[in-house]
Amino acid sequence: MNRLVKILAVSAVALSATTGAFAQTQWQKDHPRRAEVNHRLANQNKRIHNEVKEGEITKGQAKALHKEDRQIRQEERDMAAQNGGHITKQEQRTLNQQENKVSRQIGN
């Protein structure tokens, strides 16, 4: 019986920690600076697909551009993980500069 109580107690603590982390993750994901960066990445993804469809860039070029965008998205996630779920204004500027570089390659 004592063992069962301990297992239930540990399970309850783990469940409450998971639930709290989920609620915090949801808020963090919707942080305005993160949302802006991620919206730009989604827009660039659409532009890349459109350029391939129109024959403006090759599938190989699109693959390279998608890879750069994935690296930017991962960097954004890493920055947010280090800053309590948000990115600083300077980090946003840095990510935007990287996105600008990719954006200039789309359709050229």
C-alpha positions, 0 to 999 in steps of 0.5 A: 500500500505504501509503495502504491501511495508513493507511485501515485504521488510521483505520478501526480507531481510529474503530471502537474509539472507537465501541465504547467510546462504545456501552459507556459510553452503555449504562451511562449510560442505566441510571444509577439517577437517569436510570432513575427519571426515565425510568420516571416519564415512561413511566408518565405516557405510559401514564396519558395514553393511558389517560385518552384511551381512557376519555374523561377528556381530549381528544386535544388535551390529550393532545398537549399533555401528551405535548409537555411530557413530551418536553421533560422527556425532552430536558432530562434527556438534555441534563443527562446529556450535560453530566454524563458520562452521569448527572444530579445529585440536584438535576437529578433533583429539578428534573425530578421537579418538572416531572413532578409538574406534568404528572402533576397535569394528567393526569385533571383 
